Amino acid sequence: MTGNLVFFARDPGNANQLVALHELVHAQMAGHDSGTLSAGAARLVAELAGGRTPDQIMVFGSDVGAQVLSAAGIEVMTDPADALLQEPVELFRERRVGTVVTGLSDRDDRTPQALWRAAAVCGAKCVALADDTTIATKHAKKDLMERFRDRDGREIFPDLLCVVDKKSRDAIVAAGIPEQTVRVIGNLHLRRFCRLAQSIDRHRIEAVRREWNATDESTIVLYASEPITQMQKHGKQRDHDELRLLSELIDRVRTNRLEDAVRCDGNTIVVVRPHPRDEVAKFKPYLSDDAPRTIISRVGSSAEAILAADAVVGITSMLLVEAAALDRPSVSLIDFDPQAAARST
């Protein structure tokens, strides 16, 4: 029998991609048709499902990743920060783990690297999923190689790194990661996201707008934030941040300089949707009852919020790509093209 399979995610993007992969692996085990997959994705699913049964899958998560996994109906066994990382080698040997699949956490979490090293010691294969296209952007290249350093600063790479598109693959290879270890699988999450969004009831979308106190005349601009300022203490450097860009957005809405396709007037409401890892208190100075009225809200799923809004604005958040995939107005305030990201995956 093939060794057991371990999944791990800390960040929400990682978790979303793992949720979709988990679903596909279970479908393969059950002999169900999962629809059209890219060749790389079909190969990965076959490798993970082959020779295994559902009871051989163990899912671990921490922080927001655990919440995303649980919300998808997946049983999360434990927080690896409390259990798995104490003695990962011994646990892998005891559970007879054959393959470990992780996300690529941001630079403040080195759990994936610790799991890759433990897998190598145990003779298990390790697979990592890069969950979005931003690793190919200019500003993200500074952080890319930090994703492949452990707590001691030593480089470590997974046996297989799965990325969403060719552009990401080229960026990874150019950074020095062995070409033969990189595989394009597409954005599995986006595929699942669009399918589920089709079943959202119109009444639920209207309920979200009521939560925002929107009227029929209101134009809702949904701001998808990211925890950039919070990551500065971990050495993450950007030429922009979520607070300065929020201030810019409010000014552009006030003067109707957002986008030709998005009408902004006295009825426009800016809804700040914090990233799952955002500290909400930092947005309080931007709240306003004056035009544009500005509020903070995490109401509804990401798909419900996108469909309830008239436009989605942000930086490089997956929410922008999700909105573009649903053919909703999606605007990045930096040099990121969410429409292109949605098409490429």
C-alpha positions in Angstrom: 0.0 0.0 0.0 1.2 3.5 -0.8 2.3 5.6 2.2 -0.2 8.0 3.8 -0.8 11.5 2.5 -0.4 14.7 4.5 -1.8 18.1 3.6 -0.8 21.3 5.4 -1.8 25.0 4.9 -1.3 28.1 7.0 -2.3 31.0 4.7 -5.8 31.3 3.1 -4.6 31.1 -0.5 -2.7 27.9 0.3 -5.7 26.5 2.0 -8.1 27.3 -0.9 -5.8 25.5 -3.4 -5.5 22.5 -1.0 -9.3 22.4 -0.6 -9.7 22.1 -4.4 -6.9 19.5 -4.6 -8.3 17.5 -1.7 -11.7 17.4 -3.5 -10.1 16.2 -6.7 -8.1 13.5 -5.0 -11.2 12.2 -3.3 -13.1 12.2 -6.6 -10.3 10.3 -8.2 -10.3 7.7 -5.4 -14.1 7.3 -5.9 -13.8 6.9 -9.6 -15.7 10.1 -10.3 -15.2 12.4 -13.3 -13.7 15.7 -12.2 -14.1 17.4 -15.5 -11.4 18.9 -17.7 -8.1 19.3 -15.9 -4.8 20.5 -17.3 -2.3 17.7 -18.0 -0.2 18.9 -15.0 -3.1 18.9 -12.6 -4.5 15.5 -13.8 -1.0 14.0 -13.4 -0.7 15.4 -9.8 -4.2 14.2 -8.8 -3.4 10.7 -10.2 -0.1 10.6 -8.3 -1.6 11.6 -5.0 -4.7 9.4 -5.3 -3.0 6.3 -6.8 -2.9 3.3 -4.5 -4.4 5.2 -1.6 -7.8 5.2 0.1 -9.6 8.2 1.7 -8.6 7.1 5.2 -4.9 7.6 4.3 -5.3 11.3 4.0 -4.4 13.5 7.0 -5.1 17.2 6.8 -3.2 19.6 9.1 -3.7 23.4 9.3 -2.9 26.4 11.4 -4.1 29.9 11.8 -6.5 31.1 9.0 -5.6 28.1 6.8 -7.2 25.8 9.4 -10.3 27.9 9.3 -10.6 27.8 5.5 -10.1 24.0 5.5 -12.7 23.5 8.2 -15.2 25.8 6.5 -14.9 23.5 3.4 -16.0 20.6 5.5 -12.5 19.0 5.9 -11.6 17.6 9.2 -8.4 19.3 10.3 -6.6 17.0 12.7 -4.5 19.5 14.7 -2.5 22.6 14.6 1.0 21.5 13.6 2.5 24.4 15.6 1.3 22.5 18.7 1.8 18.9 17.6 3.3 18.2 14.2 6.4 20.3 14.5 7.4 19.0 17.9 8.6 15.7 16.4 7.7 15.7 12.7 10.1 13.0 11.7 8.8 10.6 14.4 5.2 11.5 13.5 5.8 10.9 9.8 7.4 7.5 10.5 4.7 6.5 13.0 2.0 7.4 10.5 3.9 5.9 7.6 3.6 9.1 5.5 4.6 8.7 1.9 3.8 12.2 0.5 3.5 15.7 2.1 1.7 18.5 0.3 2.0 22.0 1.6 1.3 25.5 0.5 4.0 28.3 0.4 3.4 30.3 3.5 4.4 33.9 3.7 7.8 34.7 5.1 6.6 34.8 8.8 5.9 31.0 8.8 8.5 28.3 8.1 6.2 25.3 8.8 6.3 24.1 5.1 10.1 24.1 5.1 10.2 22.2 8.3 7.8 19.6 6.8 9.9 19.3 3.6 13.0 18.6 5.7 11.2 16.1 7.8 9.8 14.4 4.7 13.3 14.1 3.2 14.7 12.5 6.4 11.8 10.0 6.3 12.2 9.2 2.6 8.8 10.8 1.8 8.1 13.0 -1.2 7.2 16.6 -0.6 5.0 18.7 -2.9 4.4 22.5 -2.6 1.7 24.5 -4.2 2.2 28.2 -5.2 -1.4 29.3 -5.0 -1.4 32.5 -7.2 0.3 34.4 -10.0 1.8 37.2 -7.9 5.1 35.3 -7.6 5.9 36.5 -11.1 5.3 40.1 -10.4 8.3 42.5 -10.0 7.6 43.4 -6.4 7.2 39.8 -5.3 10.6 38.6 -6.6 12.4 40.1 -3.6 10.5 37.7 -1.3 10.4 34.6 -3.6 13.5 32.9 -2.4 12.6 33.5 1.3 9.8 31.0 0.7 12.6 28.4 0.4 14.6 29.1 3.5 14.1 27.3 6.9 14.3 28.9 10.3 18.1 28.7 10.2 18.3 30.5 6.9 19.2 27.4 5.0 17.8 26.8 1.5 15.5 23.9 1.0 13.3 23.0 -1.9 10.3 20.6 -2.3 10.7 17.6 -4.6 7.9 19.1 -6.7 6.7 22.8 -6.9 3.3 23.3 -8.5 2.5 26.7 -10.0 -0.6 28.1 -11.6 0.7 29.2 -15.0 3.7 29.3 -17.3 4.6 32.9 -16.3 5.0 31.8 -12.7 7.0 28.8 -13.8 9.4 31.0 -15.7 9.8 33.3 -12.7 10.5 30.3 -10.4 13.1 28.8 -12.8 14.8 32.2 -13.3 15.2 32.5 -9.5 17.3 29.3 -9.6 14.8 26.6 -8.7 15.5 23.4 -10.7 13.4 23.4 -13.8 12.6 19.7 -13.6 11.0 20.2 -10.2 8.4 22.8 -11.4 5.1 21.8 -12.8 2.2 24.0 -14.1 -1.2 22.8 -12.7 -3.4 25.8 -13.2 -5.4 27.5 -10.4 -7.5 24.6 -8.9 -9.2 27.0 -6.5 -10.4 29.3 -9.2 -11.9 26.4 -11.1 -13.8 25.3 -8.0 -14.7 28.9 -7.0 -16.4 29.7 -10.3 -18.4 26.4 -10.1 -19.7 27.2 -6.6 -20.4 30.8 -7.3 -22.9 29.8 -9.9 -25.2 28.3 -7.2 -25.3 31.4 -5.0 -28.9 32.5 -4.5 -29.8 36.0 -5.5 -31.5 36.6 -2.1 -28.1 36.0 -0.4 -26.5 38.6 -2.5 -29.2 41.1 -1.7 -28.8 40.2 2.0 -25.1 41.2 1.8 -26.0 44.5 0.3 -28.5 45.1 3.1 -25.8 44.4 5.6 -23.8 47.2 4.0 -26.9 49.5 4.2 -26.8 49.9 0.4 -29.8 51.1 -1.6 -30.8 50.6 -5.2 -28.9 53.8 -6.0 -25.7 52.8 -4.2 -22.5 51.9 -6.0 -20.5 49.5 -3.9 -16.7 49.6 -4.3 -15.2 46.6 -2.5 -11.7 47.1 -1.4 -9.7 43.8 -1.0 -7.0 44.5 1.5 -3.7 42.7 2.2 -1.6 42.6 5.4 1.4 44.4 3.9 2.2 46.8 6.7 2.0 43.9 9.3 4.6 42.0 7.3 7.1 44.8 7.4 8.4 43.6 10.8 9.2 40.3 9.1 11.4 41.9 6.5 8.8 42.1 3.7 9.4 45.3 1.6 7.0 46.9 -0.8 6.8 50.2 -2.6 3.2 50.3 -1.6 0.9 49.3 1.3 -2.7 48.7 1.9 -3.3 51.9 3.9 -1.8 54.3 1.5 -3.7 52.7 -1.4 -6.9 52.8 0.6 -6.4 56.5 1.0 -5.8 56.8 -2.7 -8.9 54.8 -3.5 -11.1 57.0 -1.3 -9.7 60.1 -3.0 -10.3 58.6 -6.4 -13.9 57.6 -5.6 -14.5 61.1 -4.1 -13.4 62.7 -7.4 -14.9 60.0 -9.7 -11.5 59.0 -11.0 -11.7 55.3 -10.5 -12.5 53.7 -13.8 -14.7 54.7 -16.7 -16.9 51.6 -16.2 -17.4 52.4 -12.5 -19.6 55.4 -11.8 -18.7 57.1 -8.5 -21.0 59.8 -6.9 -22.4 60.7 -3.6 -24.1 57.3 -3.3 -20.9 55.4 -3.6 -19.9 53.2 -0.6 -16.4 52.0 -0.1 -16.5 48.6 1.7 -13.1 47.6 3.1 -12.9 43.8 3.2 -9.9 42.9 5.4 -7.7 40.1 4.4 -8.2 37.1 6.8 -4.9 37.9 8.4 -5.4 41.7 8.6 -5.6 43.5 11.9 -8.9 45.3 11.5 -8.1 48.2 13.9 -5.7 49.8 11.4 -8.7 50.7 9.1 -10.6 52.6 11.8 -9.1 56.0 10.9 -10.5 55.6 7.4 -14.1 55.0 8.4 -16.4 57.8 7.4 -20.1 58.7 7.0 -19.2 61.4 4.5 -19.1 60.8 0.8 -17.8 58.3 0.0 -19.2 56.5 3.1 -16.5 54.0 4.1 -17.1 50.9 6.2 -15.3 47.7 7.2 -17.1 44.4 6.6 -16.3 40.7 6.3 -19.9 39.8 5.6 -20.5 37.0 3.2 -18.2 34.6 1.4 -15.7 36.1 -1.0 -18.0 35.1 -3.9 -21.1 36.6 -2.3 -19.2 39.9 -1.6 -17.9 40.1 -5.1 -21.4 39.5 -6.6 -22.9 42.0 -4.2 -20.4 44.7 -5.1 -20.4 46.9 -8.3 -16.6 46.8 -8.5 -13.7 45.1 -6.7 -10.5 47.1 -6.1 -7.3 46.1 -4.5 -3.6 45.3 -4.9 -2.9 41.7 -5.9 -5.5 39.9 -3.8 -7.0 36.6 -5.1 -10.3 38.4 -4.6 -9.4 40.5 -7.6 -8.7 37.4 -9.7 -11.9 35.8 -8.5 -13.9 38.9 -9.5 -12.3 38.9 -12.9 -13.1 35.2 -13.3 -16.8 36.0 -12.6 -16.7 38.9 -15.2 -17.1 41.5 -12.5 -15.2 44.9 -12.7 -11.8 44.3 -11.1 -9.2 47.0 -10.6 -5.7 46.8 -9.2 -4.2 50.0 -7.8 -0.7 48.8 -8.9 0.8 47.1 -11.9 -1.1 43.8 -11.6 -3.6 42.6 -14.2 -6.4 40.5 -12.5 -8.1 39.8 -15.9 -4.8 38.3 -17.3 -4.3 36.3 -14.1 -7.8 34.9 -14.4 -7.3 34.0 -18.0 -4.0 32.3 -17.5 -5.2 29.9 -14.9 
